[in-house]
Amino acid sequence: MYHFYADDGRILTPPKELEPQLKGAFPAFTKLLGHIRFFYSL
């Protein structure tokens, strides 16, 4: 799995690479990400 790194050292993994690990929970995960991006965007 290829990782992207933020300026502060955090590892950022694209959601599509997590799909095989999340299996049936992937739709709920993407919905959660959408809510986080909408309500907590700066």
PDBQT receptor file of N, H, CA, C and O in Angstrom, charges set to zero:
ATOM      1  N   MET A   1       0.851  -1.177   0.000  1.00  0.00    +0.000 N 
ATOM      2  CA  MET A   1       0.000   0.000   0.000  1.00  0.00    +0.000 C 
ATOM      3  C   MET A   1       0.895   1.238   0.000  1.00  0.00    +0.000 C 
ATOM      4  O   MET A   1       1.802   1.361   0.823  1.00  0.00    +0.000 OA
ATOM      5  N   TYR A   2       0.630   2.147  -0.929  1.00  0.00    +0.000 N 
ATOM      6  H   TYR A   2      -0.107   2.047  -1.597  1.00  0.00    +0.000 HD
ATOM      7  CA  TYR A   2       1.409   3.381  -1.035  1.00  0.00    +0.000 C 
ATOM      8  C   TYR A   2       0.797   4.446  -0.139  1.00  0.00    +0.000 C 
ATOM      9  O   TYR A   2      -0.423   4.610  -0.106  1.00  0.00    +0.000 OA
ATOM     10  N   HIS A   3       1.639   5.168   0.585  1.00  0.00    +0.000 N 
ATOM     11  H   HIS A   3       2.630   5.035   0.558  1.00  0.00    +0.000 HD
ATOM     12  CA  HIS A   3       1.157   6.198   1.500  1.00  0.00    +0.000 C 
ATOM     13  C   HIS A   3       1.613   7.567   1.045  1.00  0.00    +0.000 C 
ATOM     14  O   HIS A   3       2.693   7.720   0.475  1.00  0.00    +0.000 OA
ATOM     15  N   PHE A   4       0.782   8.556   1.302  1.00  0.00    +0.000 N 
ATOM     16  H   PHE A   4      -0.096   8.431   1.765  1.00  0.00    +0.000 HD
ATOM     17  CA  PHE A   4       1.145   9.947   1.123  1.00  0.00    +0.000 C 
ATOM     18  C   PHE A   4       1.413  10.506   2.507  1.00  0.00    +0.000 C 
ATOM     19  O   PHE A   4       0.760  10.109   3.472  1.00  0.00    +0.000 OA
ATOM     20  N   TYR A   5       2.357  11.412   2.617  1.00  0.00    +0.000 N 
ATOM     21  H   TYR A   5       2.888  11.734   1.833  1.00  0.00    +0.000 HD
ATOM     22  CA  TYR A   5       2.702  11.971   3.922  1.00  0.00    +0.000 C 
ATOM     23  C   TYR A   5       2.351  13.451   3.961  1.00  0.00    +0.000 C 
ATOM     24  O   TYR A   5       2.653  14.193   3.026  1.00  0.00    +0.000 OA
ATOM     25  N   ALA A   6       1.716  13.874   5.042  1.00  0.00    +0.000 N 
ATOM     26  H   ALA A   6       1.470  13.271   5.801  1.00  0.00    +0.000 HD
ATOM     27  CA  ALA A   6       1.388  15.282   5.247  1.00  0.00    +0.000 C 
ATOM     28  C   ALA A   6       2.640  16.006   5.737  1.00  0.00    +0.000 C 
ATOM     29  O   ALA A   6       3.630  15.372   6.101  1.00  0.00    +0.000 OA
ATOM     30  N   ASP A   7       2.588  17.317   5.743  1.00  0.00    +0.000 N 
ATOM     31  H   ASP A   7       1.784  17.832   5.447  1.00  0.00    +0.000 HD
ATOM     32  CA  ASP A   7       3.732  18.120   6.180  1.00  0.00    +0.000 C 
ATOM     33  C   ASP A   7       4.118  17.847   7.624  1.00  0.00    +0.000 C 
ATOM     34  O   ASP A   7       5.282  18.005   7.990  1.00  0.00    +0.000 OA
ATOM     35  N   ASP A   8       3.163  17.440   8.447  1.00  0.00    +0.000 N 
ATOM     36  H   ASP A   8       2.217  17.311   8.149  1.00  0.00    +0.000 HD
ATOM     37  CA  ASP A   8       3.459  17.198   9.860  1.00  0.00    +0.000 C 
ATOM     38  C   ASP A   8       3.795  15.727  10.143  1.00  0.00    +0.000 C 
ATOM     39  O   ASP A   8       3.874  15.328  11.305  1.00  0.00    +0.000 OA
ATOM     40  N   GLY A   9       3.991  14.923   9.097  1.00  0.00    +0.000 N 
ATOM     41  H   GLY A   9       3.927  15.247   8.153  1.00  0.00    +0.000 HD
ATOM     42  CA  GLY A   9       4.418  13.545   9.285  1.00  0.00    +0.000 C 
ATOM     43  C   GLY A   9       3.307  12.512   9.327  1.00  0.00    +0.000 C 
ATOM     44  O   GLY A   9       3.589  11.316   9.400  1.00  0.00    +0.000 OA
ATOM     45  N   ARG A  10       2.038  12.943   9.282  1.00  0.00    +0.000 N 
ATOM     46  H   ARG A  10       1.808  13.915   9.223  1.00  0.00    +0.000 HD
ATOM     47  CA  ARG A  10       0.937  11.983   9.292  1.00  0.00    +0.000 C 
ATOM     48  C   ARG A  10       0.917  11.189   7.997  1.00  0.00    +0.000 C 
ATOM     49  O   ARG A  10       1.271  11.710   6.939  1.00  0.00    +0.000 OA
ATOM     50  N   ILE A  11       0.504   9.931   8.077  1.00  0.00    +0.000 N 
ATOM     51  H   ILE A  11       0.217   9.508   8.936  1.00  0.00    +0.000 HD
ATOM     52  CA  ILE A  11       0.367   9.089   6.891  1.00  0.00    +0.000 C 
ATOM     53  C   ILE A  11      -1.055   9.240   6.367  1.00  0.00    +0.000 C 
ATOM     54  O   ILE A  11      -2.017   9.034   7.108  1.00  0.00    +0.000 OA
ATOM     55  N   LEU A  12      -1.189   9.596   5.108  1.00  0.00    +0.000 N 
ATOM     56  H   LEU A  12      -0.408   9.764   4.506  1.00  0.00    +0.000 HD
ATOM     57  CA  LEU A  12      -2.495   9.767   4.481  1.00  0.00    +0.000 C 
ATOM     58  C   LEU A  12      -2.681   8.665   3.446  1.00  0.00    +0.000 C 
ATOM     59  O   LEU A  12      -1.928   8.589   2.476  1.00  0.00    +0.000 OA
ATOM     60  N   THR A  13      -3.669   7.823   3.646  1.00  0.00    +0.000 N 
ATOM     61  H   THR A  13      -4.281   7.885   4.434  1.00  0.00    +0.000 HD
ATOM     62  CA  THR A  13      -3.954   6.720   2.734  1.00  0.00    +0.000 C 
ATOM     63  C   THR A  13      -5.227   7.046   1.957  1.00  0.00    +0.000 C 
ATOM     64  O   THR A  13      -6.249   7.372   2.561  1.00  0.00    +0.000 OA
ATOM     65  N   PRO A  14      -5.179   6.962   0.634  1.00  0.00    +0.000 N 
ATOM     66  CA  PRO A  14      -6.395   7.209  -0.148  1.00  0.00    +0.000 C 
ATOM     67  C   PRO A  14      -7.494   6.210   0.219  1.00  0.00    +0.000 C 
ATOM     68  O   PRO A  14      -7.210   5.027   0.405  1.00  0.00    +0.000 OA
ATOM     69  N   PRO A  15      -8.744   6.669   0.327  1.00  0.00    +0.000 N 
ATOM     70  CA  PRO A  15      -9.841   5.777   0.727  1.00  0.00    +0.000 C 
ATOM     71  C   PRO A  15     -10.010   4.560  -0.179  1.00  0.00    +0.000 C 
ATOM     72  O   PRO A  15     -10.378   3.491   0.307  1.00  0.00    +0.000 OA
ATOM     73  N   LYS A  16      -9.755   4.690  -1.472  1.00  0.00    +0.000 N 
ATOM     74  H   LYS A  16      -9.456   5.558  -1.867  1.00  0.00    +0.000 HD
ATOM     75  CA  LYS A  16      -9.926   3.559  -2.384  1.00  0.00    +0.000 C 
ATOM     76  C   LYS A  16      -8.981   2.419  -2.039  1.00  0.00    +0.000 C 
ATOM     77  O   LYS A  16      -9.296   1.263  -2.321  1.00  0.00    +0.000 OA
ATOM     78  N   GLU A  17      -7.824   2.710  -1.433  1.00  0.00    +0.000 N 
ATOM     79  H   GLU A  17      -7.568   3.649  -1.204  1.00  0.00    +0.000 HD
ATOM     80  CA  GLU A  17      -6.895   1.653  -1.042  1.00  0.00    +0.000 C 
ATOM     81  C   GLU A  17      -7.371   0.933   0.220  1.00  0.00    +0.000 C 
ATOM     82  O   GLU A  17      -6.909  -0.170   0.512  1.00  0.00    +0.000 OA
ATOM     83  N   LEU A  18      -8.283   1.540   0.966  1.00  0.00    +0.000 N 
ATOM     84  H   LEU A  18      -8.658   2.436   0.730  1.00  0.00    +0.000 HD
ATOM     85  CA  LEU A  18      -8.815   0.907   2.168  1.00  0.00    +0.000 C 
ATOM     86  C   LEU A  18     -10.020   0.016   1.870  1.00  0.00    +0.000 C 
ATOM     87  O   LEU A  18     -10.448  -0.756   2.728  1.00  0.00    +0.000 OA
ATOM     88  N   GLU A  19     -10.565   0.118   0.664  1.00  0.00    +0.000 N 
ATOM     89  H   GLU A  19     -10.217   0.745  -0.034  1.00  0.00    +0.000 HD
ATOM     90  CA  GLU A  19     -11.787  -0.616   0.324  1.00  0.00    +0.000 C 
ATOM     91  C   GLU A  19     -11.651  -2.124   0.532  1.00  0.00    +0.000 C 
ATOM     92  O   GLU A  19     -12.573  -2.722   1.085  1.00  0.00    +0.000 OA
ATOM     93  N   PRO A  20     -10.549  -2.780   0.121  1.00  0.00    +0.000 N 
ATOM     94  CA  PRO A  20     -10.457  -4.233   0.358  1.00  0.00    +0.000 C 
ATOM     95  C   PRO A  20     -10.443  -4.591   1.844  1.00  0.00    +0.000 C 
ATOM     96  O   PRO A  20     -10.924  -5.660   2.221  1.00  0.00    +0.000 OA
ATOM     97  N   GLN A  21      -9.907  -3.725   2.684  1.00  0.00    +0.000 N 
ATOM     98  H   GLN A  21      -9.516  -2.857   2.378  1.00  0.00    +0.000 HD
ATOM     99  CA  GLN A  21      -9.841  -4.018   4.112  1.00  0.00    +0.000 C 
ATOM    100  C   GLN A  21     -11.189  -3.781   4.793  1.00  0.00    +0.000 C 
ATOM    101  O   GLN A  21     -11.542  -4.492   5.734  1.00  0.00    +0.000 OA
ATOM    102  N   LEU A  22     -11.937  -2.793   4.325  1.00  0.00    +0.000 N 
ATOM    103  H   LEU A  22     -11.650  -2.216   3.561  1.00  0.00    +0.000 HD
ATOM    104  CA  LEU A  22     -13.207  -2.442   4.958  1.00  0.00    +0.000 C 
ATOM    105  C   LEU A  22     -14.368  -3.311   4.476  1.00  0.00    +0.000 C 
ATOM    106  O   LEU A  22     -15.363  -3.469   5.184  1.00  0.00    +0.000 OA
ATOM    107  N   LYS A  23     -14.244  -3.866   3.287  1.00  0.00    +0.000 N 
ATOM    108  H   LYS A  23     -13.436  -3.737   2.711  1.00  0.00    +0.000 HD
ATOM    109  CA  LYS A  23     -15.258  -4.751   2.683  1.00  0.00    +0.000 C 
ATOM    110  C   LYS A  23     -16.649  -4.141   2.737  1.00  0.00    +0.000 C 
ATOM    111  O   LYS A  23     -16.885  -3.126   2.082  1.00  0.00    +0.000 OA
ATOM    112  N   GLY A  24     -17.572  -4.713   3.483  1.00  0.00    +0.000 N 
ATOM    113  H   GLY A  24     -17.380  -5.538   4.014  1.00  0.00    +0.000 HD
ATOM    114  CA  GLY A  24     -18.955  -4.245   3.503  1.00  0.00    +0.000 C 
ATOM    115  C   GLY A  24     -19.155  -2.918   4.212  1.00  0.00    +0.000 C 
ATOM    116  O   GLY A  24     -20.203  -2.289   4.061  1.00  0.00    +0.000 OA
ATOM    117  N   ALA A  25     -18.172  -2.484   4.981  1.00  0.00    +0.000 N 
ATOM    118  H   ALA A  25     -17.321  -2.995   5.103  1.00  0.00    +0.000 HD
ATOM    119  CA  ALA A  25     -18.297  -1.222   5.714  1.00  0.00    +0.000 C 
ATOM    120  C   ALA A  25     -17.836  -0.024   4.893  1.00  0.00    +0.000 C 
ATOM    121  O   ALA A  25     -17.904   1.109   5.369  1.00  0.00    +0.000 OA
ATOM    122  N   PHE A  26     -17.363  -0.258   3.657  1.00  0.00    +0.000 N 
ATOM    123  H   PHE A  26     -17.307  -1.178   3.271  1.00  0.00    +0.000 HD
ATOM    124  CA  PHE A  26     -16.832   0.849   2.858  1.00  0.00    +0.000 C 
ATOM    125  C   PHE A  26     -17.871   1.940   2.569  1.00  0.00    +0.000 C 
ATOM    126  O   PHE A  26     -17.527   3.118   2.672  1.00  0.00    +0.000 OA
ATOM    127  N   PRO A  27     -19.140   1.612   2.208  1.00  0.00    +0.000 N 
ATOM    128  CA  PRO A  27     -20.132   2.687   1.983  1.00  0.00    +0.000 C 
ATOM    129  C   PRO A  27     -20.346   3.554   3.228  1.00  0.00    +0.000 C 
ATOM    130  O   PRO A  27     -20.477   4.773   3.116  1.00  0.00    +0.000 OA
ATOM    131  N   ALA A  28     -20.381   2.943   4.398  1.00  0.00    +0.000 N 
ATOM    132  H   ALA A  28     -20.275   1.953   4.490  1.00  0.00    +0.000 HD
ATOM    133  CA  ALA A  28     -20.543   3.733   5.630  1.00  0.00    +0.000 C 
ATOM    134  C   ALA A  28     -19.312   4.598   5.877  1.00  0.00    +0.000 C 
ATOM    135  O   ALA A  28     -19.432   5.729   6.349  1.00  0.00    +0.000 OA
ATOM    136  N   PHE A  29     -18.135   4.076   5.561  1.00  0.00    +0.000 N 
ATOM    137  H   PHE A  29     -18.038   3.157   5.178  1.00  0.00    +0.000 HD
ATOM    138  CA  PHE A  29     -16.894   4.835   5.722  1.00  0.00    +0.000 C 
ATOM    139  C   PHE A  29     -16.875   6.063   4.817  1.00  0.00    +0.000 C 
ATOM    140  O   PHE A  29     -16.494   7.148   5.256  1.00  0.00    +0.000 OA
ATOM    141  N   THR A  30     -17.282   5.903   3.559  1.00  0.00    +0.000 N 
ATOM    142  H   THR A  30     -17.592   5.021   3.203  1.00  0.00    +0.000 HD
ATOM    143  CA  THR A  30     -17.287   7.042   2.644  1.00  0.00    +0.000 C 
ATOM    144  C   THR A  30     -18.338   8.073   3.064  1.00  0.00    +0.000 C 
ATOM    145  O   THR A  30     -18.123   9.276   2.919  1.00  0.00    +0.000 OA
ATOM    146  N   LYS A  31     -19.454   7.610   3.575  1.00  0.00    +0.000 N 
ATOM    147  H   LYS A  31     -19.629   6.632   3.693  1.00  0.00    +0.000 HD
ATOM    148  CA  LYS A  31     -20.479   8.543   4.060  1.00  0.00    +0.000 C 
ATOM    149  C   LYS A  31     -19.957   9.330   5.257  1.00  0.00    +0.000 C 
ATOM    150  O   LYS A  31     -20.183  10.536   5.361  1.00  0.00    +0.000 OA
ATOM    151  N   LEU A  32     -19.258   8.643   6.160  1.00  0.00    +0.000 N 
ATOM    152  H   LEU A  32     -19.075   7.664   6.075  1.00  0.00    +0.000 HD
ATOM    153  CA  LEU A  32     -18.657   9.302   7.325  1.00  0.00    +0.000 C 
ATOM    154  C   LEU A  32     -17.626  10.335   6.881  1.00  0.00    +0.000 C 
ATOM    155  O   LEU A  32     -17.591  11.441   7.421  1.00  0.00    +0.000 OA
ATOM    156  N   LEU A  33     -16.789   9.992   5.909  1.00  0.00    +0.000 N 
ATOM    157  H   LEU A  33     -16.817   9.093   5.471  1.00  0.00    +0.000 HD
ATOM    158  CA  LEU A  33     -15.810  10.957   5.400  1.00  0.00    +0.000 C 
ATOM    159  C   LEU A  33     -16.497  12.182   4.805  1.00  0.00    +0.000 C 
ATOM    160  O   LEU A  33     -16.037  13.310   4.981  1.00  0.00    +0.000 OA
ATOM    161  N   GLY A  34     -17.599  11.950   4.102  1.00  0.00    +0.000 N 
ATOM    162  H   GLY A  34     -17.973  11.034   3.959  1.00  0.00    +0.000 HD
ATOM    163  CA  GLY A  34     -18.349  13.071   3.529  1.00  0.00    +0.000 C 
ATOM    164  C   GLY A  34     -18.884  14.002   4.601  1.00  0.00    +0.000 C 
ATOM    165  O   GLY A  34     -18.825  15.222   4.446  1.00  0.00    +0.000 OA
ATOM    166  N   HIS A  35     -19.406  13.446   5.686  1.00  0.00    +0.000 N 
ATOM    167  H   HIS A  35     -19.454  12.456   5.812  1.00  0.00    +0.000 HD
ATOM    168  CA  HIS A  35     -19.908  14.271   6.786  1.00  0.00    +0.000 C 
ATOM    169  C   HIS A  35     -18.775  15.042   7.446  1.00  0.00    +0.000 C 
ATOM    170  O   HIS A  35     -18.932  16.218   7.775  1.00  0.00    +0.000 OA
ATOM    171  N   ILE A  36     -17.646  14.394   7.639  1.00  0.00    +0.000 N 
ATOM    172  H   ILE A  36     -17.519  13.439   7.372  1.00  0.00    +0.000 HD
ATOM    173  CA  ILE A  36     -16.502  15.074   8.255  1.00  0.00    +0.000 C 
ATOM    174  C   ILE A  36     -16.033  16.214   7.372  1.00  0.00    +0.000 C 
ATOM    175  O   ILE A  36     -15.762  17.307   7.868  1.00  0.00    +0.000 OA
ATOM    176  N   ARG A  37     -15.932  15.980   6.073  1.00  0.00    +0.000 N 
ATOM    177  H   ARG A  37     -16.151  15.092   5.670  1.00  0.00    +0.000 HD
ATOM    178  CA  ARG A  37     -15.470  17.036   5.156  1.00  0.00    +0.000 C 
ATOM    179  C   ARG A  37     -16.465  18.189   5.112  1.00  0.00    +0.000 C 
ATOM    180  O   ARG A  37     -16.058  19.347   5.017  1.00  0.00    +0.000 OA
ATOM    181  N   PHE A  38     -17.765  17.893   5.180  1.00  0.00    +0.000 N 
ATOM    182  H   PHE A  38     -18.095  16.952   5.257  1.00  0.00    +0.000 HD
ATOM    183  CA  PHE A  38     -18.774  18.934   5.094  1.00  0.00    +0.000 C 
ATOM    184  C   PHE A  38     -18.850  19.765   6.367  1.00  0.00    +0.000 C 
ATOM    185  O   PHE A  38     -18.872  20.994   6.306  1.00  0.00    +0.000 OA
ATOM    186  N   PHE A  39     -18.891  19.097   7.524  1.00  0.00    +0.000 N 
ATOM    187  H   PHE A  39     -18.873  18.099   7.573  1.00  0.00    +0.000 HD
ATOM    188  CA  PHE A  39     -19.125  19.810   8.771  1.00  0.00    +0.000 C 
ATOM    189  C   PHE A  39     -17.859  20.380   9.406  1.00  0.00    +0.000 C 
ATOM    190  O   PHE A  39     -17.938  21.314  10.204  1.00  0.00    +0.000 OA
ATOM    191  N   TYR A  40     -16.696  19.833   9.063  1.00  0.00    +0.000 N 
ATOM    192  H   TYR A  40     -16.632  19.075   8.414  1.00  0.00    +0.000 HD
ATOM    193  CA  TYR A  40     -15.461  20.280   9.706  1.00  0.00    +0.000 C 
ATOM    194  C   TYR A  40     -14.473  20.890   8.733  1.00  0.00    +0.000 C 
ATOM    195  O   TYR A  40     -13.283  20.971   9.037  1.00  0.00    +0.000 OA
ATOM    196  N   SER A  41     -14.940  21.324   7.565  1.00  0.00    +0.000 N 
ATOM    197  H   SER A  41     -15.907  21.259   7.319  1.00  0.00    +0.000 HD
ATOM    198  CA  SER A  41     -14.036  21.970   6.616  1.00  0.00    +0.000 C 
ATOM    199  C   SER A  41     -13.741  23.385   7.099  1.00  0.00    +0.000 C 
ATOM    200  O   SER A  41     -14.571  24.038   7.733  1.00  0.00    +0.000 OA
ATOM    201  N   LEU A  42     -12.562  23.822   6.787  1.00  0.00    +0.000 N 
ATOM    202  H   LEU A  42     -11.888  23.292   6.273  1.00  0.00    +0.000 HD
ATOM    203  CA  LEU A  42     -12.155  25.171   7.219  1.00  0.00    +0.000 C 
ATOM    204  C   LEU A  42     -12.458  26.210   6.195  1.00  0.00    +0.000 C 
ATOM    205  O   LEU A  42     -12.177  27.389   6.409  1.00  0.00    +0.000 OA
TER     206      LEU A  42
